[in-house]
C-alpha cells in the first residue's frame, strides 16, 4: 500500500514505523514543522513537507494523526482534490464525520499511549475501527494487518446487482483460488488438507478491481 501520513507526532511515528517494517510504502509525511517531518522520513522513507497542498493527490490511504483540536482544519485542507482517496484519522474522541468531505473514510484508533522513543508491537494493542463504507472498512482492516480484500464491481442490474455474468464471476473465483494456492505454497501449507493449521496473522492486502481482473488475486 502507498500511504501518506499527516502528522509526525508520537502515534504517527509508531504507526509509520510499524507499517514501514511490514513492507508498506510511506510516500510522504506532513508536519507543521519540516524538522519533524524530516526526522520521521529518515526512519520510514517518503518525502517530508510542511505544506499540505504539496502532498500527493493519490494514495491507497491517508493517515491523519494530529491533535483533535486541529483535525477539522487539517481535514478541510487535505480532502479537496483527494476526495476519492481513502482517509482515516486516529482520534478516539472525534467522529469519523469530520472526514465527510471524502468518499471513503474512517477511524483507526489504537487504545494505547505512545512515545516516539519506545517502539511498540501493534499485535498486542487493541485497535478500534469505524468506516463509512465497505471500501473504507477494508482499507482500515488492511492497515490493522487483517487479511482482507476489496473489489468494486460495476454492475448495471439495479437491485439485482449481486448477480454477475458467468465469465466475470469465474474470473473472480479463479483468481481467488490461484492466490490462495500460491499463498499456501509460500507458507508451506498443504492445500489438500483444509483443516491444517495456518498462521494466525497473515499479510494484509486491499486488492483493487483491476488487479483482480488481471489475476492479482485476493
Z-matrix of the N, CA and C atoms (Angstrom, degrees):
N
C 1 1.456
C 2 1.531 1 110.34
N 3 1.310 2 116.33 1 143.38
C 4 1.456 3 121.80 2 173.23
C 5 1.531 4 107.65 3 -96.98
N 6 1.335 5 116.18 4 121.23
C 7 1.454 6 121.76 5 -170.99
C 8 1.521 7 110.65 6 -124.03
N 9 1.314 8 115.87 7 135.42
C 10 1.459 9 122.55 8 174.04
C 11 1.523 10 108.20 9 -109.47
N 12 1.324 11 116.57 10 130.49
C 13 1.466 12 121.42 11 178.07
C 14 1.524 13 109.53 12 -102.34
N 15 1.309 14 114.77 13 130.67
C 16 1.460 15 121.51 14 173.75
C 17 1.522 16 106.00 15 -112.31
N 18 1.304 17 115.65 16 102.01
C 19 1.453 18 122.09 17 -172.55
C 20 1.521 19 109.54 18 119.07
N 21 1.327 20 115.90 19 146.60
C 22 1.464 21 120.74 20 -178.93
C 23 1.523 22 110.54 21 -140.08
N 24 1.329 23 115.67 22 30.16
C 25 1.455 24 120.77 23 179.62
C 26 1.514 25 112.64 24 -83.26
N 27 1.327 26 116.29 25 -155.76
C 28 1.465 27 120.77 26 -174.17
C 29 1.527 28 112.81 27 -64.07
N 30 1.337 29 117.00 28 -50.89
C 31 1.460 30 119.82 29 -179.18
C 32 1.522 31 111.21 30 -66.74
N 33 1.332 32 116.69 31 -45.04
C 34 1.461 33 119.89 32 179.57
C 35 1.527 34 110.71 33 -58.82
N 36 1.309 35 116.64 34 -41.45
C 37 1.467 36 120.54 35 -179.60
C 38 1.516 37 111.17 36 -61.51
N 39 1.320 38 117.61 37 -46.82
C 40 1.462 39 120.48 38 -177.92
C 41 1.529 40 112.04 39 -69.86
N 42 1.334 41 116.79 40 -39.94
C 43 1.463 42 119.59 41 177.34
C 44 1.523 43 111.29 42 -64.36
N 45 1.322 44 116.40 43 -44.62
C 46 1.464 45 120.46 44 -179.11
C 47 1.527 46 110.77 45 -62.84
N 48 1.321 47 116.87 46 -42.04
C 49 1.470 48 119.97 47 178.63
C 50 1.522 49 111.45 48 -63.35
N 51 1.334 50 116.29 49 -42.76
C 52 1.459 51 119.97 50 -178.88
C 53 1.527 52 111.38 51 -66.19
N 54 1.325 53 116.98 52 -43.24
C 55 1.464 54 120.13 53 179.72
C 56 1.523 55 111.22 54 -68.32
N 57 1.318 56 116.91 55 -38.68
C 58 1.471 57 120.99 56 176.92
C 59 1.527 58 110.45 57 -62.98
N 60 1.331 59 117.36 58 -43.22
C 61 1.462 60 120.89 59 179.66
C 62 1.519 61 111.15 60 -64.85
N 63 1.320 62 117.17 61 -27.02
C 64 1.458 63 122.18 62 -179.97
C 65 1.522 64 111.93 63 -81.00
N 66 1.320 65 116.43 64 -8.98
C 67 1.452 66 120.19 65 177.67
C 68 1.517 67 114.99 66 103.82
N 69 1.328 68 116.94 67 4.96
C 70 1.463 69 119.11 68 177.39
C 71 1.528 70 109.92 69 -76.29
N 72 1.328 71 115.69 70 156.26
C 73 1.469 72 121.69 71 -176.13
C 74 1.525 73 109.95 72 -99.91
N 75 1.322 74 116.68 73 109.18
C 76 1.461 75 121.03 74 174.77
C 77 1.521 76 107.63 75 -82.71
N 78 1.322 77 116.18 76 112.96
C 79 1.459 78 121.24 77 -172.42
C 80 1.522 79 111.49 78 -83.35
N 81 1.331 80 116.16 79 -42.41
C 82 1.461 81 120.18 80 -175.81
C 83 1.514 82 110.09 81 -157.28
N 84 1.327 83 115.57 82 157.44
C 85 1.465 84 122.17 83 177.47
C 86 1.523 85 108.46 84 -133.75
N 87 1.336 86 115.32 85 125.42
C 88 1.466 87 120.84 86 174.86
C 89 1.519 88 109.74 87 -104.00
N 90 1.320 89 116.35 88 140.28
C 91 1.456 90 122.38 89 170.79
C 92 1.522 91 108.38 90 -147.39
N 93 1.330 92 116.47 91 159.87
C 94 1.467 93 120.02 92 177.34
C 95 1.517 94 111.24 93 -61.71
N 96 1.335 95 115.97 94 -27.76
C 97 1.465 96 120.04 95 178.42
C 98 1.521 97 109.90 96 -118.42
N 99 1.303 98 115.86 97 137.46
C 100 1.464 99 120.41 98 179.75
C 101 1.519 100 110.82 99 -63.12
N 102 1.323 101 117.83 100 -31.35
C 103 1.465 102 121.38 101 -179.45
C 104 1.528 103 111.06 102 -61.82
N 105 1.328 104 116.65 103 -45.13
C 106 1.470 105 120.27 104 -179.72
C 107 1.527 106 111.10 105 -66.51
N 108 1.323 107 117.02 106 -43.46
C 109 1.460 108 120.42 107 179.06
C 110 1.526 109 110.67 108 -63.06
N 111 1.310 110 116.80 109 -41.51
C 112 1.463 111 121.05 110 -179.00
C 113 1.525 112 111.46 111 -66.25
N 114 1.318 113 117.03 112 -39.62
C 115 1.463 114 120.80 113 179.44
C 116 1.522 115 111.00 114 -60.87
N 117 1.332 116 116.69 115 -44.84
C 118 1.466 117 119.59 116 179.79
C 119 1.525 118 111.04 117 -68.40
N 120 1.327 119 117.55 118 -39.04
C 121 1.470 120 120.24 119 179.61
C 122 1.523 121 111.91 120 -64.33
N 123 1.307 122 117.48 121 -31.74
C 124 1.463 123 119.89 122 176.01
C 125 1.525 124 111.15 123 -61.66
N 126 1.335 125 116.56 124 -29.62
C 127 1.463 126 120.90 125 -178.41
C 128 1.523 127 113.03 126 -87.99
N 129 1.350 128 116.98 127 -31.31
C 130 1.466 129 118.51 128 -171.42
C 131 1.524 130 114.02 129 -124.72
N 132 1.321 131 118.10 130 -4.22
C 133 1.456 132 120.34 131 -178.27
C 134 1.512 133 111.64 132 90.34
N 135 1.311 134 115.53 133 -173.07
C 136 1.453 135 120.95 134 -177.48
C 137 1.518 136 111.75 135 83.50
N 138 1.330 137 115.55 136 174.69
C 139 1.464 138 118.32 137 178.95
C 140 1.525 139 109.84 138 -106.76
N 141 1.340 140 117.08 139 142.07
C 142 1.461 141 121.15 140 -179.56
C 143 1.523 142 111.19 141 -88.78
N 144 1.335 143 115.30 142 150.89
C 145 1.460 144 119.24 143 175.69
C 146 1.523 145 109.72 144 -155.72
N 147 1.313 146 115.58 145 152.59
C 148 1.457 147 120.85 146 172.19
C 149 1.525 148 110.27 147 -115.02
N 150 1.333 149 114.99 148 19.72
C 151 1.461 150 121.97 149 -179.56
C 152 1.531 151 108.59 150 -128.32
N 153 1.317 152 117.74 151 109.75
C 154 1.464 153 121.14 152 -177.31
C 155 1.520 154 111.93 153 -58.39
N 156 1.307 155 117.38 154 -36.38
C 157 1.464 156 119.98 155 -177.54
C 158 1.521 157 112.67 156 -63.95
N 159 1.328 158 118.01 157 -18.22
C 160 1.463 159 120.82 158 -178.91
C 161 1.531 160 112.43 159 -87.84
N 162 1.324 161 117.34 160 -3.84
C 163 1.464 162 120.24 161 179.28
C 164 1.522 163 110.21 162 -69.55
N 165 1.339 164 117.64 163 153.53
C 166 1.466 165 120.53 164 178.75
C 167 1.524 166 111.00 165 -57.02
N 168 1.320 167 115.70 166 150.10
C 169 1.467 168 120.54 167 179.53
C 170 1.525 169 111.71 168 -92.84
N 171 1.327 170 117.66 169 -3.08
C 172 1.461 171 121.46 170 174.55
C 173 1.523 172 109.69 171 -137.48
N 174 1.329 173 115.64 172 140.91
C 175 1.463 174 122.74 173 175.82
C 176 1.522 175 107.18 174 -168.50
N 177 1.326 176 116.43 175 161.44
C 178 1.469 177 119.91 176 177.87
C 179 1.518 178 111.34 177 -73.86
N 180 1.334 179 117.06 178 -25.05
C 181 1.459 180 120.64 179 178.81
C 182 1.518 181 110.08 180 -161.34
N 183 1.321 182 115.01 181 141.09
C 184 1.462 183 122.31 182 170.70
C 185 1.526 184 106.44 183 -111.93
N 186 1.318 185 116.86 184 121.69
C 187 1.459 186 122.27 185 179.41
C 188 1.528 187 108.58 186 -106.42
N 189 1.316 188 115.89 187 117.07
C 190 1.460 189 121.66 188 -176.45
C 191 1.523 190 108.64 189 -105.32
N 192 1.317 191 116.38 190 108.94
C 193 1.462 192 122.22 191 -178.99
C 194 1.522 193 108.39 192 -124.13
N 195 1.324 194 114.85 193 81.03
C 196 1.462 195 121.16 194 -179.21
C 197 1.529 196 108.53 195 -128.85
N 198 1.310 197 117.55 196 174.52
C 199 1.454 198 121.42 197 178.74
C 200 1.530 199 110.39 198 -63.65
N 201 1.344 200 115.60 199 143.80
C 202 1.465 201 120.79 200 -177.03
C 203 1.529 202 111.91 201 -53.66
N 204 1.321 203 116.83 202 -39.61
C 205 1.463 204 120.89 203 -173.69
C 206 1.521 205 112.74 204 -64.35
N 207 1.331 206 117.68 205 -29.39
C 208 1.468 207 120.26 206 -176.69
C 209 1.521 208 112.38 207 -101.96
N 210 1.334 209 116.83 208 -1.84
C 211 1.462 210 120.16 209 -176.67
C 212 1.530 211 112.99 210 -58.22
N 213 1.337 212 120.53 211 -46.41
C 214 1.474 213 119.08 212 178.71
C 215 1.521 214 112.84 213 -59.05
N 216 1.316 215 116.45 214 -41.36
C 217 1.467 216 120.13 215 -179.73
C 218 1.523 217 111.08 216 -65.80
N 219 1.327 218 116.28 217 -43.93
C 220 1.469 219 120.19 218 179.55
C 221 1.519 220 110.41 219 -63.56
N 222 1.335 221 117.33 220 -43.47
C 223 1.463 222 121.07 221 179.51
C 224 1.525 223 110.93 222 -61.10
N 225 1.320 224 116.34 223 -41.32
C 226 1.464 225 120.39 224 -179.63
C 227 1.520 226 111.84 225 -63.77
N 228 1.321 227 117.68 226 -30.78
C 229 1.461 228 121.27 227 178.31
C 230 1.524 229 112.00 228 -82.01
N 231 1.328 230 116.37 229 -32.13
C 232 1.464 231 120.52 230 -173.05
C 233 1.522 232 113.38 231 -81.68
N 234 1.325 233 117.23 232 -41.23
C 235 1.462 234 120.73 233 -168.86
C 236 1.520 235 114.76 234 -66.35
N 237 1.335 236 120.90 235 -44.06
C 238 1.471 237 119.65 236 -178.00
C 239 1.533 238 112.44 237 -54.54
N 240 1.333 239 114.87 238 128.18
C 241 1.458 240 120.47 239 -178.29
C 242 1.519 241 113.25 240 87.69
N 243 1.354 242 115.98 241 -8.22
C 244 1.468 243 120.20 242 179.66
C 245 1.532 244 110.28 243 -130.18
N 246 1.329 245 117.10 244 24.99
C 247 1.456 246 122.44 245 -171.26
C 248 1.519 247 114.08 246 -57.34
N 249 1.328 248 117.16 247 -30.86
C 250 1.464 249 120.04 248 -175.18
C 251 1.534 250 113.03 249 -92.32
N 252 1.321 251 117.48 250 2.41
C 253 1.464 252 120.96 251 178.49
C 254 1.533 253 109.76 252 -91.26
N 255 1.337 254 118.22 253 136.54
C 256 1.466 255 120.60 254 177.17
C 257 1.525 256 111.56 255 -61.63
N 258 1.330 257 115.96 256 132.48
C 259 1.460 258 121.38 257 -178.60
C 260 1.522 259 110.14 258 -129.83
N 261 1.330 260 115.38 259 141.04
C 262 1.459 261 120.83 260 -178.25
C 263 1.520 262 109.78 261 -138.66
N 264 1.343 263 115.88 262 137.61
C 265 1.457 264 117.86 263 170.75
C 266 1.522 265 108.96 264 -110.16
N 267 1.306 266 116.85 265 166.89
C 268 1.467 267 121.48 266 -171.17
C 269 1.524 268 112.61 267 -116.97
N 270 1.328 269 117.04 268 17.13
C 271 1.468 270 120.71 269 -176.41
C 272 1.529 271 110.37 270 -90.74
N 273 1.317 272 116.61 271 124.80
C 274 1.451 273 120.16 272 -178.89
C 275 1.512 274 114.08 273 -75.88
N 276 1.323 275 117.91 274 -17.94
C 277 1.463 276 121.00 275 -175.60
C 278 1.524 277 113.24 276 -109.08
N 279 1.329 278 117.31 277 9.89
C 280 1.465 279 121.61 278 -179.61
C 281 1.523 280 108.91 279 -118.88
N 282 1.319 281 116.83 280 132.81
C 283 1.460 282 121.64 281 -179.26
C 284 1.528 283 111.28 282 -62.01
N 285 1.342 284 115.48 283 150.02
C 286 1.463 285 118.59 284 174.71
C 287 1.524 286 110.86 285 -66.07
N 288 1.360 287 117.19 286 -17.06
C 289 1.457 288 120.87 287 -179.58
C 290 1.507 289 114.31 288 -63.01
N 291 1.335 290 117.36 289 -15.16
C 292 1.458 291 119.80 290 177.85
C 293 1.530 292 110.87 291 -63.92
N 294 1.334 293 116.01 292 -18.95
C 295 1.467 294 121.19 293 177.76
C 296 1.529 295 111.38 294 -102.37
N 297 1.325 296 116.17 295 17.69
C 298 1.457 297 121.04 296 -174.04
C 299 1.514 298 115.91 297 -61.91
N 300 1.310 299 118.10 298 -13.00
C 301 1.455 300 119.78 299 175.88
C 302 1.515 301 113.10 300 -73.84
N 303 1.333 302 116.72 301 -14.60
C 304 1.468 303 121.39 302 177.63
C 305 1.525 304 109.43 303 -90.58
N 306 1.328 305 116.28 304 164.22
C 307 1.469 306 120.36 305 179.29
C 308 1.524 307 112.00 306 -82.29
N 309 1.342 308 116.88 307 -36.56
C 310 1.465 309 122.16 308 -176.44
C 311 1.524 310 107.74 309 -130.29
N 312 1.315 311 116.83 310 118.40
C 313 1.462 312 118.60 311 -173.81
C 314 1.520 313 111.04 312 -154.90
N 315 1.317 314 115.38 313 162.81
C 316 1.450 315 118.93 314 -179.52
C 317 1.511 316 112.40 315 -172.54
N 318 1.338 317 114.32 316 -169.21
C 319 1.455 318 122.84 317 -179.08
C 320 1.525 319 108.83 318 -125.33
N 321 1.324 320 116.04 319 135.06
C 322 1.465 321 122.98 320 171.69
C 323 1.519 322 106.33 321 -124.55
N 324 1.331 323 115.92 322 104.73
C 325 1.463 324 119.97 323 -171.96
C 326 1.527 325 111.13 324 -119.18
N 327 1.333 326 117.78 325 102.44
C 328 1.465 327 120.18 326 174.93
C 329 1.536 328 109.87 327 -77.22
N 330 1.337 329 116.71 328 127.80
C 331 1.455 330 120.69 329 -177.74
C 332 1.529 331 109.39 330 -86.81
N 333 1.331 332 114.55 331 79.68
C 334 1.460 333 120.31 332 -174.37
C 335 1.528 334 108.86 333 -162.40
N 336 1.318 335 116.52 334 147.76
C 337 1.464 336 121.36 335 170.99
C 338 1.524 337 108.58 336 -91.61
N 339 1.332 338 116.18 337 134.33
C 340 1.456 339 120.04 338 -173.58
C 341 1.527 340 111.34 339 -118.49
N 342 1.331 341 114.28 340 158.06
C 343 1.459 342 121.49 341 168.91
C 344 1.518 343 107.03 342 -132.91
N 345 1.326 344 116.83 343 155.82
C 346 1.461 345 119.86 344 179.84
C 347 1.518 346 111.61 345 -69.90
N 348 1.319 347 116.48 346 -29.53
C 349 1.463 348 120.95 347 -171.48
C 350 1.526 349 113.53 348 -83.57
N 351 1.327 350 117.39 349 -30.81
C 352 1.458 351 120.07 350 -174.04
C 353 1.525 352 110.38 351 -102.55
N 354 1.330 353 116.39 352 111.60
C 355 1.457 354 120.38 353 178.99
C 356 1.526 355 109.66 354 -69.43
N 357 1.327 356 115.74 355 148.61
C 358 1.462 357 120.59 356 -177.43
C 359 1.526 358 109.97 357 -124.43
N 360 1.317 359 115.12 358 158.02
C 361 1.456 360 122.28 359 176.41
C 362 1.523 361 107.83 360 -101.19
N 363 1.323 362 116.70 361 105.77
C 364 1.458 363 120.41 362 -174.93
C 365 1.526 364 112.53 363 -69.24
N 366 1.320 365 118.62 364 -13.07
C 367 1.462 366 119.24 365 177.70
C 368 1.517 367 111.63 366 -69.41
N 369 1.330 368 117.44 367 -14.10
C 370 1.456 369 121.09 368 179.98
C 371 1.526 370 112.76 369 -109.54
N 372 1.340 371 116.86 370 12.43
C 373 1.460 372 121.07 371 -177.25
C 374 1.531 373 109.43 372 -115.05
N 375 1.333 374 118.51 373 125.93
C 376 1.469 375 119.92 374 175.27
C 377 1.530 376 110.46 375 -62.87
N 378 1.326 377 116.56 376 132.94
C 379 1.461 378 121.24 377 179.38
C 380 1.525 379 107.93 378 -123.32
N 381 1.313 380 115.79 379 120.57
C 382 1.461 381 121.28 380 179.44
C 383 1.521 382 109.74 381 -93.95
N 384 1.336 383 115.39 382 134.47
C 385 1.457 384 121.16 383 -174.02
C 386 1.525 385 110.13 384 -126.64
N 387 1.312 386 115.12 385 137.34
C 388 1.464 387 122.16 386 174.50
C 389 1.517 388 107.26 387 -140.86
N 390 1.327 389 117.41 388 144.32
C 391 1.459 390 120.05 389 -177.74
C 392 1.521 391 110.42 390 -149.62
N 393 1.317 392 116.07 391 156.74
C 394 1.461 393 119.93 392 -177.90
C 395 1.520 394 112.68 393 -89.02
N 396 1.341 395 118.73 394 -17.09
C 397 1.461 396 120.88 395 177.13
C 398 1.527 397 109.47 396 -155.52
N 399 1.330 398 116.20 397 177.42
C 400 1.464 399 120.46 398 -174.03
C 401 1.524 400 112.45 399 -69.53
N 402 1.319 401 117.37 400 -32.84
C 403 1.464 402 118.89 401 178.16
C 404 1.526 403 110.15 402 -64.52
N 405 1.333 404 116.35 403 -44.63
C 406 1.459 405 119.74 404 178.33
C 407 1.521 406 110.85 405 -66.22
N 408 1.329 407 116.99 406 -38.20
C 409 1.470 408 120.06 407 178.89
C 410 1.526 409 110.87 408 -62.38
N 411 1.340 410 116.44 409 -42.54
C 412 1.465 411 120.02 410 178.44
C 413 1.524 412 110.58 411 -63.21
N 414 1.328 413 116.55 412 -40.78
C 415 1.459 414 120.04 413 178.58
C 416 1.513 415 112.41 414 -64.30
N 417 1.335 416 116.18 415 -41.77
C 418 1.464 417 120.31 416 179.29
C 419 1.524 418 110.94 417 -64.90
N 420 1.316 419 116.84 418 -42.83
C 421 1.463 420 120.46 419 179.08
C 422 1.527 421 110.92 420 -64.39
N 423 1.326 422 116.67 421 -39.33
C 424 1.458 423 119.92 422 178.48
C 425 1.523 424 110.89 423 -63.55
N 426 1.324 425 116.59 424 -42.28
C 427 1.458 426 120.01 425 177.88
C 428 1.529 427 111.19 426 -63.40
N 429 1.340 428 115.79 427 -31.05
C 430 1.459 429 120.43 428 178.32
C 431 1.522 430 111.99 429 -83.60
N 432 1.336 431 117.43 430 7.78
C 433 1.469 432 123.49 431 176.41
C 434 1.522 433 112.65 432 69.44
N 435 1.339 434 115.27 433 38.52
C 436 1.455 435 120.82 434 172.19
C 437 1.518 436 107.32 435 -106.24
N 438 1.316 437 117.39 436 133.08
C 439 1.460 438 119.93 437 -178.06
C 440 1.525 439 109.47 438 -68.51
N 441 1.320 440 115.38 439 120.13
C 442 1.457 441 120.04 440 -176.03
C 443 1.519 442 108.39 441 -157.63
N 444 1.305 443 116.52 442 152.59
C 445 1.462 444 120.45 443 174.51
C 446 1.522 445 108.34 444 -137.87
N 447 1.321 446 115.74 445 159.71
C 448 1.458 447 120.87 446 -177.57
C 449 1.517 448 108.83 447 -141.62
N 450 1.320 449 115.86 448 136.83
C 451 1.463 450 120.59 449 174.92
C 452 1.518 451 108.33 450 -135.03
N 453 1.310 452 116.77 451 130.73
C 454 1.459 453 121.76 452 176.94
C 455 1.518 454 108.20 453 -100.44
N 456 1.316 455 116.28 454 116.35
C 457 1.464 456 121.78 455 -172.44
C 458 1.517 457 109.84 456 -105.65
N 459 1.307 458 116.60 457 125.91
C 460 1.456 459 122.20 458 177.72
C 461 1.523 460 107.89 459 -89.10
N 462 1.334 461 116.78 460 102.95
C 463 1.464 462 120.95 461 -177.40
C 464 1.529 463 109.53 462 -122.95
N 465 1.313 464 118.44 463 128.84
C 466 1.470 465 121.90 464 -175.49
C 467 1.519 466 113.70 465 -92.12
N 468 1.336 467 118.09 466 30.32
C 469 1.462 468 120.29 467 -170.52
C 470 1.522 469 114.56 468 -103.17
N 471 1.324 470 118.23 469 13.79
C 472 1.453 471 119.58 470 177.83
C 473 1.510 472 112.77 471 61.03
N 474 1.345 473 116.92 472 -131.15
C 475 1.467 474 120.19 473 -177.94
C 476 1.521 475 112.33 474 -69.59
N 477 1.325 476 117.94 475 -8.72
C 478 1.466 477 121.93 476 175.72
C 479 1.526 478 110.70 477 -101.02
N 480 1.315 479 117.06 478 27.02
C 481 1.465 480 121.15 479 -175.22
C 482 1.522 481 112.37 480 -64.41
N 483 1.336 482 117.93 481 -16.34
C 484 1.461 483 119.53 482 177.76
C 485 1.521 484 111.56 483 -73.19
N 486 1.330 485 117.29 484 -11.78
C 487 1.460 486 120.79 485 177.93
C 488 1.526 487 109.40 486 -84.31
N 489 1.327 488 115.82 487 133.00
C 490 1.460 489 120.88 488 -179.90
C 491 1.521 490 109.89 489 -120.75
N 492 1.337 491 115.11 490 147.51
C 493 1.453 492 118.72 491 173.24
C 494 1.528 493 109.07 492 -62.16
N 495 1.319 494 116.06 493 150.87
C 496 1.466 495 121.15 494 -175.70
C 497 1.519 496 111.99 495 -56.35
N 498 1.331 497 116.82 496 -42.74
C 499 1.467 498 119.58 497 -178.22
C 500 1.525 499 111.60 498 -64.92
N 501 1.325 500 117.22 499 -41.14
C 502 1.459 501 120.55 500 179.92
C 503 1.521 502 110.21 501 -66.80
N 504 1.323 503 115.48 502 -47.81
C 505 1.467 504 119.24 503 179.76
C 506 1.529 505 110.92 504 -61.05
N 507 1.325 506 116.40 505 -42.92
C 508 1.458 507 120.08 506 -179.52
C 509 1.516 508 112.43 507 -61.10
N 510 1.345 509 116.72 508 -36.46
C 511 1.458 510 119.97 509 179.70
C 512 1.521 511 111.07 510 -66.44
N 513 1.347 512 116.37 511 -40.59
C 514 1.459 513 119.80 512 178.74
C 515 1.522 514 110.69 513 -63.34
N 516 1.327 515 116.13 514 -47.35
C 517 1.470 516 120.38 515 -178.01
C 518 1.522 517 110.52 516 -64.80
N 519 1.331 518 116.78 517 -42.97
C 520 1.462 519 121.50 518 -179.59
C 521 1.524 520 110.83 519 -60.01
N 522 1.326 521 116.69 520 -46.78
C 523 1.458 522 120.56 521 -178.11
C 524 1.524 523 111.61 522 -68.08
N 525 1.342 524 116.44 523 -37.15
C 526 1.460 525 119.99 524 178.21
C 527 1.529 526 110.45 525 -63.85
N 528 1.322 527 117.09 526 -45.86
C 529 1.460 528 120.38 527 -179.44
C 530 1.526 529 111.12 528 -65.96
N 531 1.328 530 116.97 529 -38.39
C 532 1.463 531 119.91 530 179.17
C 533 1.524 532 110.47 531 -64.61
N 534 1.338 533 116.58 532 -42.41
C 535 1.457 534 120.08 533 179.65
C 536 1.526 535 110.60 534 -66.52
N 537 1.327 536 117.15 535 -38.78
C 538 1.465 537 120.95 536 179.20
C 539 1.521 538 110.97 537 -64.95
N 540 1.321 539 116.17 538 -41.13
C 541 1.458 540 120.18 539 179.14
C 542 1.524 541 111.10 540 -64.61
N 543 1.339 542 115.99 541 -42.97
C 544 1.467 543 120.04 542 178.82
C 545 1.523 544 111.05 543 -64.19
N 546 1.334 545 116.93 544 -39.42
C 547 1.458 546 120.51 545 179.19
C 548 1.529 547 110.90 546 -65.45
N 549 1.334 548 116.14 547 -43.10
C 550 1.464 549 119.41 548 178.57
C 551 1.522 550 111.08 549 -60.72
N 552 1.344 551 115.64 550 -42.56
C 553 1.461 552 119.30 551 -179.64
C 554 1.521 553 110.87 552 -63.72
N 555 1.342 554 116.89 553 -41.03
C 556 1.463 555 120.45 554 -179.96
C 557 1.521 556 111.96 555 -66.05
N 558 1.338 557 116.71 556 -29.50
C 559 1.463 558 120.77 557 -178.30
C 560 1.525 559 112.51 558 -94.93
N 561 1.347 560 115.74 559 1.18
C 562 1.452 561 119.47 560 179.39
C 563 1.512 562 113.43 561 72.24
N 564 1.335 563 116.68 562 26.95
C 565 1.462 564 121.18 563 -179.84
C 566 1.519 565 109.02 564 -98.45
N 567 1.318 566 116.47 565 134.70
C 568 1.456 567 122.13 566 177.64
C 569 1.524 568 108.30 567 -81.28
N 570 1.325 569 116.86 568 106.77
C 571 1.452 570 120.79 569 -176.87
C 572 1.508 571 113.98 570 -65.16
N 573 1.307 572 118.12 571 -17.44
C 574 1.464 573 120.77 572 178.55
C 575 1.520 574 111.99 573 -79.41
N 576 1.353 575 116.29 574 -5.73
C 577 1.461 576 120.60 575 178.86
C 578 1.527 577 107.65 576 -116.50
N 579 1.357 578 117.23 577 87.08
C 580 1.459 579 121.27 578 -170.22
C 581 1.517 580 115.24 579 -63.43
N 582 1.341 581 117.88 580 -19.32
C 583 1.455 582 119.52 581 -177.56
C 584 1.522 583 112.58 582 -99.91
N 585 1.333 584 116.22 583 7.48
C 586 1.454 585 118.85 584 176.90
C 587 1.522 586 109.25 585 -67.56
N 588 1.308 587 116.39 586 136.87
C 589 1.462 588 121.06 587 -175.41
C 590 1.519 589 110.65 588 -66.28
N 591 1.318 590 115.24 589 132.45
C 592 1.454 591 121.89 590 176.95
C 593 1.524 592 109.72 591 -106.51
N 594 1.338 593 117.19 592 160.90
C 595 1.465 594 119.53 593 175.90
C 596 1.520 595 110.38 594 -57.28
N 597 1.316 596 116.74 595 145.64
C 598 1.462 597 120.28 596 -175.71
C 599 1.521 598 112.36 597 -78.44
N 600 1.320 599 118.15 598 -23.73
C 601 1.463 600 120.41 599 179.40
C 602 1.522 601 109.00 600 -120.65
N 603 1.303 602 115.96 601 124.56
C 604 1.453 603 120.95 602 -177.24
C 605 1.524 604 109.19 603 -121.07
N 606 1.325 605 117.12 604 152.82
C 607 1.462 606 119.01 605 179.11
C 608 1.519 607 110.87 606 -57.65
N 609 1.313 608 116.82 607 139.81
C 610 1.459 609 120.99 608 -179.22
C 611 1.516 610 110.42 609 -92.23
N 612 1.319 611 115.81 610 149.34
C 613 1.456 612 119.72 611 175.30
C 614 1.516 613 109.21 612 -152.92
N 615 1.320 614 116.03 613 137.19
C 616 1.455 615 120.53 614 171.52
C 617 1.517 616 105.83 615 -107.09
N 618 1.332 617 117.07 616 113.26
C 619 1.455 618 121.04 617 -170.88
C 620 1.516 619 110.73 618 -99.28
N 621 1.303 620 116.57 619 127.53
C 622 1.453 621 121.33 620 179.98
C 623 1.524 622 109.91 621 -77.75
N 624 1.307 623 115.63 622 156.02
C 625 1.455 624 121.44 623 -177.57
C 626 1.514 625 111.82 624 -55.70
N 627 1.340 626 116.53 625 -44.23
C 628 1.465 627 118.24 626 -177.23
C 629 1.525 628 111.65 627 -65.60
N 630 1.342 629 117.69 628 -29.43
C 631 1.450 630 120.61 629 177.54
C 632 1.521 631 110.60 630 -70.35
N 633 1.325 632 116.56 631 -37.91
C 634 1.462 633 119.77 632 176.19
C 635 1.529 634 110.78 633 -64.17
N 636 1.324 635 115.65 634 -43.69
C 637 1.457 636 119.40 635 -177.73
C 638 1.526 637 112.55 636 -65.94
N 639 1.355 638 114.92 637 -28.59
C 640 1.463 639 119.19 638 -179.89
C 641 1.520 640 111.85 639 -88.31
N 642 1.327 641 117.19 640 -1.51
C 643 1.455 642 119.61 641 178.70
C 644 1.499 643 113.46 642 99.93
N 645 1.349 644 118.02 643 20.09
C 646 1.455 645 120.81 644 -179.72
C 647 1.503 646 113.29 645 -71.24
N 648 1.352 647 118.36 646 -25.58
C 649 1.462 648 121.14 647 -179.78
C 650 1.505 649 111.79 648 82.58
N 651 1.344 650 114.93 649 175.35
C 652 1.455 651 120.89 650 -178.35
C 653 1.504 652 109.55 651 -128.77
